[in-house]
Amino acid sequence: MFYRIRINLAFSQELPPGRIKELARTLLPNAITINPGQSNQERGYITLEKCYHDEAPTRPCETLEHHEAPL
């Protein structure tokens, strides 16, 4: 068994996600990888994106940073 927290938050300004991201990055080294080395492996991650889903026409999100839990 394991415990999982999923967070998906959008912000209109860059400052709040930066603070949240830094806090999450302090927790990332303690995260586990579920089923490491197997085809059903699941790694925790933190992704910071620019999201354009509120614009017309919409565009795909732009990944600015991506960090993964240790193997």
C-alpha positions in Angstrom: 0.0 0.0 0.0 1.0 3.6 -0.5 -0.4 7.1 -0.1 -0.9 9.4 -3.1 -1.6 13.1 -3.3 -2.5 14.5 -6.7 -2.6 18.3 -7.1 -3.6 20.1 -10.2 -3.9 23.9 -9.7 -4.0 26.7 -12.2 -3.0 30.3 -11.4 -3.3 33.6 -13.3 0.1 34.8 -12.0 3.5 33.2 -12.0 4.4 33.9 -8.3 2.0 31.5 -6.5 2.9 28.4 -8.5 6.6 29.2 -8.0 6.2 29.0 -4.3 4.1 25.9 -4.5 6.5 24.2 -6.9 9.5 24.9 -4.5 7.6 23.4 -1.6 6.7 20.4 -3.6 10.3 20.0 -4.8 11.4 19.7 -1.1 9.0 16.7 -0.8 9.9 15.0 -4.1 13.1 13.2 -2.8 10.8 11.4 -0.3 8.4 10.2 -3.0 8.6 6.6 -4.1 8.4 5.0 -7.5 5.7 2.4 -7.8 6.8 -0.8 -9.5 10.3 0.5 -10.4 11.7 -1.1 -13.6 8.5 -2.7 -14.6 6.2 -2.0 -17.5 3.6 -0.5 -15.0 6.1 1.8 -13.3 4.7 5.0 -11.9 7.0 7.9 -10.9 5.8 11.0 -9.0 6.5 14.2 -10.8 6.1 18.0 -10.7 5.5 19.8 -14.0 5.2 23.6 -14.4 3.4 24.6 -17.6 2.2 27.7 -19.4 -1.4 26.7 -20.3 -3.3 28.3 -23.1 -6.6 26.5 -22.7 -8.4 29.8 -21.9 -7.6 31.4 -25.2 -9.4 31.1 -28.5 -8.2 29.2 -30.4 -6.6 27.0 -27.7 -3.0 25.8 -27.9 -1.2 23.0 -26.3 0.4 23.6 -22.9 4.1 24.6 -22.9 6.2 22.7 -20.4 8.6 25.0 -18.5 10.0 22.5 -15.9 9.5 18.8 -15.2 11.0 17.0 -12.2 10.5 13.3 -11.3 10.7 11.3 -8.1 13.8 9.1 -7.6 13.8 5.6 -9.0 
